[in-house]
Amino acid sequence: MLRRFAHRITRNPLLARQLRNHHALSGFGCSLGVALVALLAWAVADTRTAIAMAAGALVVSLTDIPAPRRNKLPLLLANLIQMPVVALLVLATHDTLPVFAAAILLIAFASGMATAWGKPGLPLGYGMMMTMAFTMAQPDLPPREQAAHLALQFAGGLSYLLYALLMARLTDTAMRRRAVVDALYAFADYVRGKAALFNPANDLDAVYAELVRRQAAFAERLQTARDFVFVDRCSPEQQALTNGLLALIDAHEAVLASQGDYAPLRDAFGDHRVMRLLAAMTHAAADDVLRLAHGGLSGSRPVLDDTPYRNTRPALEREVAALSADPALDHSAAIAVLEAGRRKLLGAIDGLRRVDRALREPAQVDDEDMSRFLSRSSFTPRALRDEFRLDSPVLRYALRLTLAMAAAFALSRWLPWAGHGYWILLTVSLVMRASFSQTRQRQTDRMIGNALGCLFVAVILHLVSAPAVLLGIVFVCIGIAHAFITVRYRVTVTAACVMALLQLHLIAPGSFHISERFFDTVVGVAVAWLFSRVLPSWERDSVTALAARLLGALREYVELALTPDTRDMHYRLARRHVQEALGTLSDAVVRMRDEPASQQQPLATLNVLTTRGYLLLAHIAAARRLSARPDASNVEERLTAARRELGALLGSDVTSVPSTPSSDPLSRRLDAARTDAQAVVTAARTLGAAT
């Protein structure tokens, strides 16, 4: 029965994908860690001790996010330290209402300012608010018992921290492997999106816009994989993962280099069978990427072969040959583009084979420094200090959250169950995000997720009263909340609601009703929505700077890509900077769509900027590959001229550059790059990012 259930789960594409990524493994590790802390405490002492230590372990587990080993200790240690500080602050002030309110607002402000440390700062802020809620939920106890309870919570948190560091070491290779698998899934989505370009019924601009979004998603997961894989390579398997990831990046560039071929192909061949064959082979390539991911990168034998292309590849070659030989067709230029597109597609497919082999071939560990490809993370006080300015989005968010919490605290004191109004505060802190669009999305997810969570808890408490069983459900919910946080936030909210309500019930049994918690959720969401426009940080305020960053990254990329003797590492870094700039700008545009129309930059201009920037990246990548072909002539002269012209254009030194039609593939790519660069600069100038 269990085997049949597992088989059904793995056959579900979404669940199978989710269970194979690094968030699922991290969630399982968090559940296991909290469970072990509670079970050991129960075995040594009693149930009450187990509940207190589980609460401390749960809070610290919030910051046990999927991250490389080197980043684990600072974040976990910060969360462990804040726990007794926040708890003592709440306990020391709760008897004096004005001082208690000031303490709550101070905690809220600190939680908001934690976002100055980027994404890792978010769970640290959650830890502060969860500690506050757990402490407020505690019944009044004598000082000695309160101190003992705090000591047990701290011991639980410390035990979990030690467990998390040990687990990070034990699962290091598995987490690296799963991070690469997650990048493969995103790459499969990107490749499948390319197949839509061969269908003339699809609007080209709309398809390009979707590809930019998928490119941004792939770039984000690729960077996560780099952060895991490119550091501290200690074994041949870890080195093989590094080699495989580098091969994946090269395969992506091979797919990217074909980007400029689609418009002339659609114009020349429309819905001809050759276009359907190209689309079918592209879908097959995406399926190959999925086969790599589904295989889990384990085993020594490659999993890819030519079976998916056994029929389509010969059929495509026959169609291209027939079109080339047809005297009734005058498509010499289009045939050249078609043949080039066919070669690039086959080259990309061969690139996937190289990824497969690189991931499985024994590799000797090398000591090449890859640190420049890693994300920069810092928990220094300077990161906080730099945000103390009125135009800082972080400070404005912290102040907005503090004001919202002040209103929520006042409302919580007015309600009949004032002693348990911490759920309103917790809801406000979790719903309100730094951007308007994220707050808007989360208020819906929070409402639905909490409604489901409250319903589940009502059923659970009606059927179950044993603390051990309730703790077991908490452990399961911890894993679910961690596993789905990046793909189904509503599932995470539901699991987190069940987890928090049951833990609060264990801390103070029978002290509240589920209906009260649901009403508190409605109030908290309403407060977060009302304050989302207070001291706002609209995306339009950052778009100009992001567009300027993209221009700078493109200038650097053009300079290095079109210089023949550029070192491969420098070229890869420049390419990464463009992909990051495109991804960041694309994400900002997506968020801006949810903001009021009066606060938006021209969306059409932004679409031109992201789409043409993406095409410019593709044309330069293709030109670099074409320049390496043995049949290319006058390569250095043409690359030098194009580099100077594009550099001047992207630097706003000139407004346009001449373009001369040519049938030579390299010249066509460079001319297309000039056209797209002009469009990029025009759009950036409209946004005020170029002068």
C-alpha positions in Angstrom: 0.0 0.0 0.0 2.8 2.4 0.9 4.6 1.5 -2.3 1.5 2.2 -4.3 1.0 5.6 -2.6 4.7 6.5 -3.2 4.3 5.5 -6.9 1.3 7.7 -7.2 3.1 10.7 -5.7 6.1 10.3 -8.0 3.9 10.1 -11.0 2.5 13.6 -10.2 4.9 16.0 -12.0 4.5 18.8 -9.5 4.9 16.6 -6.4 7.8 14.6 -8.0 9.5 17.9 -8.8 9.0 19.3 -5.4 10.2 16.1 -3.6 13.4 16.1 -5.6 14.6 19.7 -4.9 16.7 20.9 -2.0 13.8 22.5 -0.1 12.2 19.1 0.4 15.4 17.7 1.9 15.8 20.8 4.0 12.2 20.5 5.3 12.7 16.9 6.1 15.9 17.7 8.0 14.1 20.5 10.0 11.2 18.2 10.9 13.6 15.5 12.0 15.7 17.9 14.1 12.8 19.4 16.0 11.4 15.9 16.6 14.7 14.6 17.9 15.1 17.5 20.3 11.6 16.9 21.6 11.9 13.1 21.8 15.2 13.3 23.7 13.8 15.8 26.1 10.8 13.6 26.7 12.9 10.5 27.2 15.2 12.3 29.7 12.5 14.4 31.5 8.8 14.8 30.8 6.3 16.1 28.3 6.3 19.6 29.6 10.1 19.8 29.1 9.7 18.3 25.6 7.2 21.0 24.6 9.4 23.9 25.9 12.5 22.6 24.1 10.5 21.8 21.0 9.4 25.5 20.9 13.0 26.7 21.0 14.0 24.2 18.4 11.1 25.2 16.2 12.1 28.9 16.3 15.7 28.2 15.4 14.6 25.9 12.6 12.9 28.8 10.9 16.4 30.0 9.9 17.6 26.6 8.8 16.9 27.4 5.2 18.6 25.7 2.2 22.0 27.4 2.2 25.6 26.4 1.8 27.3 25.2 4.9 29.4 28.3 5.3 26.3 30.4 5.6 24.5 28.3 8.2 26.2 29.2 11.5 25.8 33.0 11.4 22.0 32.8 10.6 21.3 30.1 13.1 23.3 31.8 15.8 21.6 35.1 15.3 18.2 33.4 15.7 19.3 31.6 18.8 20.6 34.8 20.4 17.5 36.8 19.6 15.2 34.2 21.2 16.1 34.9 24.9 16.5 38.7 24.2 13.0 39.0 22.7 11.4 36.7 25.3 13.0 38.6 28.3 11.9 41.9 26.7 8.3 40.7 26.5 8.3 39.1 30.0 9.9 42.2 31.6 7.4 44.7 30.3 4.1 42.8 30.0 2.8 44.2 33.4 3.0 47.8 32.2 0.9 48.4 29.2 2.7 51.5 27.7 6.1 49.9 28.2 4.8 46.6 26.8 3.5 48.3 23.7 6.9 50.0 23.2 8.6 46.7 23.5 6.3 45.1 20.9 7.0 47.9 18.5 10.7 47.7 19.1 10.6 44.0 18.2 8.6 44.7 15.1 11.0 47.4 14.0 14.0 45.1 14.5 12.2 42.4 12.6 11.7 44.7 9.6 15.3 46.0 9.7 16.5 42.3 9.5 15.6 42.4 5.8 18.7 44.6 5.3 20.5 41.3 5.2 18.5 40.2 2.2 16.6 36.9 1.9 18.4 35.3 4.9 17.1 38.1 7.1 13.4 37.3 6.4 13.4 34.1 8.5 15.3 35.8 11.2 12.5 38.4 11.4 10.0 35.6 11.5 11.9 34.1 14.4 11.6 37.3 16.4 7.8 37.5 15.8 7.3 33.8 16.6 9.3 34.1 19.8 7.2 37.1 20.8 4.0 35.2 20.1 5.1 32.1 22.0 6.1 34.2 25.0 2.9 36.2 25.0 0.9 32.9 24.9 2.6 31.6 28.1 0.5 31.6 31.2 1.7 33.7 34.1 4.3 31.7 36.0 6.4 32.5 39.1 9.8 34.0 38.1 11.7 30.8 38.8 9.5 28.8 36.5 9.6 31.4 33.8 13.4 31.3 34.0 13.4 27.6 33.8 11.1 27.7 30.8 13.3 30.2 29.0 16.4 28.0 29.8 14.6 25.0 28.3 13.7 26.9 25.2 17.3 28.1 24.8 18.6 24.6 25.3 16.2 23.3 22.7 17.3 26.0 20.2 21.0 25.3 21.0 20.4 21.6 20.5 18.8 22.2 17.2 21.7 24.5 16.1 24.2 21.8 16.8 22.0 19.3 15.0 21.6 21.6 12.0 25.4 22.0 11.6 25.9 18.3 11.8 23.1 17.6 9.3 24.6 20.3 6.9 27.8 18.4 6.9 26.2 15.0 6.4 23.8 16.1 3.6 26.3 18.5 1.9 26.7 16.4 -1.3 23.0 15.6 -1.4 22.1 19.3 -1.1 24.5 20.1 -3.9 23.0 17.5 -6.1 19.4 18.7 -5.4 20.3 22.3 -6.1 21.6 21.2 -9.5 18.4 19.2 -10.0 16.3 22.3 -9.2 18.4 24.3 -11.8 17.7 21.5 -14.4 14.0 21.7 -13.8 14.1 25.5 -14.4 16.2 24.9 -17.6 13.6 22.4 -18.8 10.9 25.0 -18.4 13.0 27.5 -20.3 13.8 25.1 -23.2 10.1 24.1 -23.4 9.2 27.8 -23.7 11.4 28.1 -26.7 9.3 25.6 -28.6 6.4 28.2 -28.7 8.6 30.4 -30.9 8.2 27.9 -33.8 4.4 28.4 -33.8 3.5 31.5 -35.9 0.1 31.6 -34.2 1.8 32.7 -31.0 2.6 36.4 -30.6 6.4 36.8 -30.8 6.6 39.6 -28.3 4.4 37.7 -25.8 6.6 34.6 -26.2 9.8 36.6 -25.7 8.3 38.2 -22.6 7.5 34.7 -21.2 11.0 33.6 -22.1 12.5 36.5 -20.2 10.5 35.4 -17.1 11.7 31.8 -17.5 15.2 33.0 -18.0 15.0 35.0 -14.8 13.7 31.9 -12.9 16.5 29.8 -14.3 19.1 32.4 -13.5 17.9 32.5 -9.9 18.1 28.7 -9.5 21.4 28.6 -11.3 22.9 31.0 -8.9 21.6 28.9 -6.0 23.3 25.9 -7.6 26.5 27.9 -8.0 26.4 28.8 -4.3 26.2 25.2 -3.3 28.4 23.6 -5.9 31.3 26.0 -6.5 32.7 26.1 -3.0 34.7 23.6 -0.9 34.8 20.8 -3.4 36.1 17.9 -1.3 35.3 14.8 -3.3 35.3 13.5 -6.9 31.5 13.5 -6.8 31.4 17.1 -5.8 33.8 18.0 -8.5 31.7 16.1 -11.0 28.7 18.3 -9.9 30.8 21.4 -10.6 31.8 20.1 -14.0 28.2 19.2 -14.8 26.9 22.6 -13.8 29.5 24.3 -16.0 28.4 22.1 -18.9 24.7 23.1 -18.1 25.7 26.7 -18.3 27.3 26.1 -21.7 24.3 24.2 -22.9 22.1 27.1 -21.9 24.3 29.5 -23.9 24.0 27.2 -26.9 20.2 27.4 -26.6 20.4 31.2 -26.0 22.5 31.7 -29.1 19.7 30.5 -31.4 17.4 33.2 -30.1 17.7 35.5 -33.1 16.8 32.8 -35.6 13.1 32.6 -34.9 11.7 35.8 -36.4 13.1 35.1 -40.0 12.1 31.5 -39.7 8.5 32.4 -38.9 8.4 35.0 -41.7 9.8 32.5 -44.3 8.2 29.2 -43.4 5.1 30.0 -41.3 3.3 26.8 -40.3 5.4 24.6 -42.6 6.1 21.1 -41.3 9.8 22.0 -40.8 8.7 24.4 -38.1 6.6 21.7 -36.3 9.6 19.3 -36.5 11.9 22.0 -34.9 9.2 22.5 -32.2 9.0 18.7 -31.6 12.8 18.4 -31.2 12.8 21.3 -28.8 10.2 19.6 -26.7 12.2 16.4 -26.8 15.3 18.4 -25.6 13.2 19.7 -22.7 12.1 16.1 -21.9 15.8 15.1 -21.9 16.5 17.8 -19.3 13.7 16.4 -17.2 15.1 12.9 -17.6 18.4 14.2 -16.2 16.6 15.8 -13.2 14.3 12.8 -12.6 17.4 10.5 -12.5 18.6 12.5 -9.4 22.1 12.7 -10.9 22.9 9.3 -9.3 24.5 6.3 -11.0 27.5 6.0 -13.2 25.8 5.4 -16.5 24.5 8.2 -18.7 20.7 8.4 -18.9 20.4 10.2 -22.3 20.5 8.6 -25.7 19.2 9.3 -29.2 15.9 7.5 -28.8 13.7 10.6 -28.6 15.2 11.9 -31.9 15.2 8.7 -33.8 12.3 9.8 -36.1 12.4 13.6 -35.9 16.1 14.1 -36.7 16.1 12.3 -40.1 12.7 13.9 -40.9 14.1 17.3 -40.2 17.1 16.7 -42.3 14.9 15.6 -45.2 12.7 18.6 -44.9 15.7 21.0 -44.9 17.2 19.2 -47.9 13.9 19.4 -49.8 13.5 23.1 -49.1 17.1 23.7 -50.2 16.6 21.8 -53.5 13.2 23.3 -54.4 13.8 25.6 -57.4 10.4 27.2 -56.9 11.5 28.7 -53.6 13.7 31.8 -53.4 14.6 31.4 -49.7 18.4 31.3 -49.9 18.8 33.6 -46.9 16.0 31.8 -45.0 17.5 28.4 -45.8 20.8 29.5 -44.4 19.1 30.6 -41.2 17.1 27.4 -41.1 20.3 25.3 -41.5 22.0 27.4 -38.8 19.1 26.9 -36.5 19.1 23.2 -37.1 22.8 23.0 -36.3 22.4 25.1 -33.1 19.5 22.9 -31.9 21.5 19.7 -32.5 24.5 21.4 -30.8 22.3 22.1 -27.8 21.1 18.5 -27.7 24.8 17.4 -27.8 25.4 19.9 -25.0 22.9 18.0 -22.9 24.8 14.8 -23.5 28.0 16.6 -22.3 26.1 17.6 -19.1 25.0 14.0 -18.6 28.6 12.7 -19.0 30.2 15.4 -16.9 27.8 14.7 -14.0 28.8 11.0 -14.0 32.5 10.8 -15.0 35.1 10.6 -12.2 36.7 13.9 -11.8 39.9 15.0 -10.0 39.3 17.7 -7.4 40.8 21.0 -8.5 41.5 24.0 -6.5 40.4 26.7 -8.9 38.9 29.7 -7.1 35.3 30.0 -8.0 34.4 32.5 -5.3 33.6 35.3 -7.7 30.6 33.4 -8.9 29.1 33.1 -5.5 26.4 35.3 -4.0 27.6 37.9 -1.5 26.0 37.6 1.9 27.0 39.6 5.0 25.6 39.8 8.5 27.7 42.8 9.4 26.3 45.8 11.3 27.3 48.0 8.4 24.5 46.4 6.3 22.0 47.7 8.9 23.7 51.1 9.3 23.6 51.7 5.5 19.8 51.4 5.5 19.2 54.2 8.1 18.2 56.8 5.5 14.7 58.0 4.7 14.8 56.8 1.1 15.8 53.3 2.1 13.2 50.7 1.2 14.3 48.7 4.2 13.8 51.5 6.7 10.5 52.5 5.2 9.3 48.9 5.4 10.5 48.7 9.1 8.6 51.9 9.9 5.5 50.8 8.0 5.5 47.4 9.8 6.0 49.2 13.2 3.0 51.5 12.5 0.9 48.5 11.4 1.8 46.6 14.5 0.9 49.6 16.7 -2.6 49.6 15.2 -2.8 45.8 15.5 -1.7 46.0 19.1 -4.4 48.6 19.9 -7.1 46.5 18.2 -5.9 43.3 20.0 -6.4 45.1 23.4 -9.9 46.1 22.4 -11.1 42.6 21.5 -12.8 40.5 24.2 -9.9 38.0 24.1 -7.3 40.7 24.5 -4.9 38.4 26.3 -4.4 36.4 23.1 -4.3 39.1 20.5 -0.7 38.0 19.5 -2.2 36.1 16.6 -3.2 39.5 15.0 0.4 40.7 15.5 1.8 37.5 14.0 -0.5 37.8 11.0 0.4 41.4 10.3 4.1 40.6 10.5 3.8 37.7 8.1 1.5 39.3 5.6 3.2 42.7 5.3 6.2 42.6 3.0 8.6 45.2 1.7 6.7 45.7 -1.6 3.1 46.5 -2.2 2.6 43.6 -4.7 4.0 41.0 -2.3 1.8 42.2 0.5 -1.2 42.1 -1.8 -0.5 38.5 -2.9 0.3 37.3 0.6 -3.0 38.7 2.1 -4.9 36.3 -0.2 -2.7 33.4 0.5 -2.7 34.1 4.2 -6.5 34.3 4.4 -7.1 31.1 2.5 -4.1 29.3 4.2 -5.2 30.3 7.7 -8.8 29.4 7.0 -7.7 25.9 6.0 -5.2 25.8 8.9 -7.9 26.8 11.5 -10.3 24.2 10.1 -7.6 21.5 10.2 -6.7 22.3 13.8 -10.3 22.4 14.9 -10.7 18.8 13.5 -7.4 17.7 15.0 -8.2 19.0 18.5 -11.6 17.5 18.3 -10.2 14.1 17.6 -6.8 14.2 19.4 -5.8 15.4 22.8 -2.5 13.5 23.4 0.4 16.0 23.4 2.7 13.4 21.8 0.5 13.0 18.8 0.0 16.8 18.5 3.8 17.2 18.6 4.1 14.7 15.8 1.7 16.7 13.7 3.8 19.8 14.4 6.9 18.0 13.2 5.2 17.1 9.9 3.9 20.6 9.4 7.4 22.0 9.8 8.7 19.9 6.9 5.8 20.8 4.7 6.1 24.6 5.4 9.8 24.5 4.5 9.4 22.3 1.4 6.7 24.4 -0.3 7.8 28.0 0.6 9.2 28.8 -2.9 6.6 27.1 -5.0 3.2 27.1 -3.1 3.2 29.7 -0.5 -0.4 28.9 0.3 0.5 25.4 1.3 3.3 26.8 3.5 0.9 29.2 5.2 -1.6 26.3 5.9 1.1 24.1 7.3 2.6 27.0 9.3 -0.8 27.9 10.7 -1.4 24.3 11.9 2.1 24.2 13.3 1.8 27.5 15.2 -1.7 26.9 16.6 -0.8 23.4 17.8 2.4 24.7 19.4 0.5 27.5 21.1 -2.1 25.0 22.3 0.6 22.9 23.8 2.1 25.9 25.5 -1.3 27.1 26.9 -3.9 24.3 26.5 -7.5 25.3 26.1 -6.8 29.1 26.3 -8.4 30.1 23.1 -10.9 29.0 20.4 -10.1 28.4 16.7 -12.9 30.8 15.6 -11.0 33.5 17.5 -7.8 32.8 15.6 -9.6 33.0 12.3 -11.2 36.3 13.2 -7.7 37.5 14.3 -6.4 36.5 10.9 -9.1 38.6 9.1 -8.2 41.6 11.3 -4.5 41.1 10.8 -4.8 40.9 7.0 -7.0 44.0 7.0 -4.5 46.0 9.0 -1.7 44.9 6.8 -3.7 45.9 3.7 -4.5 49.3 5.1 -0.9 50.1 6.0 0.5 48.8 2.8 0.3 52.3 1.3 2.0 54.0 4.3 5.5 55.0 3.5 5.4 52.9 0.4 8.4 51.8 -1.7 7.0 51.5 -5.2 8.9 49.4 -7.8 9.0 52.4 -10.1 11.5 54.0 -7.7 13.9 51.2 -8.3 13.3 50.5 -12.0 15.5 53.4 -13.3 18.5 52.2 -11.2 17.9 48.6 -12.4 17.7 49.7 -16.0 21.0 51.6 -15.6 22.5 48.5 -14.0 21.4 46.4 -17.0 23.0 48.9 -19.4 26.3 48.7 -17.4 26.2 44.9 -17.4 25.6 44.8 -21.2 28.5 47.2 -21.8 30.8 45.0 -19.8 29.5 41.9 -21.5 29.9 43.3 -25.0 33.5 44.5 -24.2 34.6 41.1 -23.0 32.5 38.8 -25.3 33.8 40.6 -28.5 37.4 40.6 -27.4 39.0 37.4 -28.9 41.5 36.7 -26.1 39.2 37.2 -23.2 39.7 34.7 -20.4 36.8 32.2 -20.1 36.3 33.0 -16.4 36.0 36.8 -17.1 33.5 36.1 -19.9 31.4 33.8 -17.7 31.3 36.5 -15.0 30.2 39.2 -17.4 27.5 36.9 -18.7 26.3 36.1 -15.2 26.1 39.9 -14.4 23.8 40.4 -17.5 21.6 37.5 -16.5 21.3 38.7 -13.0 20.5 42.3 -14.1 17.8 41.0 -16.5 16.3 38.8 -13.9 16.2 41.5 -11.2 14.6 44.0 -13.6 12.1 41.3 -14.9 11.1 40.5 -11.3 10.6 44.2 -10.5 8.4 44.6 -13.6 6.3 41.6 -12.6 5.8 43.1 -9.1 5.0 46.5 -10.5 2.1 45.1 -12.5 0.2 44.6 -9.2 0.8 48.2 -8.1 -1.6 51.0 -8.8 -1.5 52.3 -12.4 -0.6 55.8 -11.2 2.6 54.4 -9.6 3.8 52.4 -12.7 6.5 53.2 -15.2 5.5 52.6 -18.9 5.1 48.8 -19.1 5.5 48.7 -22.8 8.9 50.5 -22.5 10.0 48.1 -19.8 9.0 45.1 -21.9 11.1 46.5 -24.8 14.0 47.0 -22.5 13.9 43.4 -21.0 13.1 41.7 -24.3 15.7 43.5 -26.4 18.3 43.2 -23.7 17.7 39.5 -23.7 18.0 39.4 -27.5 21.2 41.5 -27.4 22.6 38.9 -25.0 21.6 36.1 -27.4 23.1 37.9 -30.4 26.4 38.5 -28.7 26.6 34.9 -27.5 25.9 33.7 -31.0 28.5 36.1 -32.5 31.1 34.9 -30.1 30.4 31.3 -31.1 30.5 32.1 -34.8 33.8 34.0 -34.5 35.4 30.8 -33.3 34.4 28.8 -36.4 37.4 28.0 -38.7 35.6 29.4 -41.8 35.1 32.9 -40.4 37.1 35.6 -42.0 38.3 39.1 -40.8 37.1 38.1 -37.4 39.2 40.4 -35.2 38.5 43.4 -37.4 34.8 42.9 -37.4 34.6 42.1 -33.7 36.7 45.2 -32.9 34.4 47.5 -34.9 31.3 46.0 -33.4 32.7 46.3 -29.9 33.5 50.0 -30.3 30.1 50.8 -31.9 28.1 48.9 -29.4 30.1 50.2 -26.5 29.5 53.8 -27.7 25.8 53.1 -28.2 25.3 51.5 -24.8 27.4 54.2 -23.2 25.1 56.8 -24.8 28.0 58.4 -26.6 26.0 58.0 -29.9 22.3 57.6 -30.7 22.6 55.2 -33.6 25.1 53.2 -35.6 25.0 52.3 -39.3 23.8 48.8 -40.3 24.6 47.2 -43.6 22.6 44.1 -44.7 24.8 41.0 -45.1 24.2 37.3 -45.7 27.3 36.4 -43.7 26.1 34.8 -40.4 28.5 36.7 -38.2 27.7 40.0 -39.8 24.0 39.3 -39.5 24.3 38.7 -35.8 26.4 41.8 -35.2 23.9 43.9 -37.2 21.0 42.4 -35.2 23.0 43.3 -32.0 23.3 46.9 -33.1 19.5 47.1 -33.8 18.7 45.6 -30.4 21.2 47.8 -28.6 19.6 50.9 -30.1 16.2 49.7 -28.9 17.7 49.1 -25.4 19.2 52.5 -25.2 16.0 54.2 -26.4 13.9 52.4 -23.8 16.5 53.2 -21.1 16.5 56.8 -22.1 12.7 56.9 -21.8 13.0 55.6 -18.3 15.7 58.1 -17.4 18.4 55.4 -17.1 20.5 56.7 -20.0 21.4 60.3 -20.9 
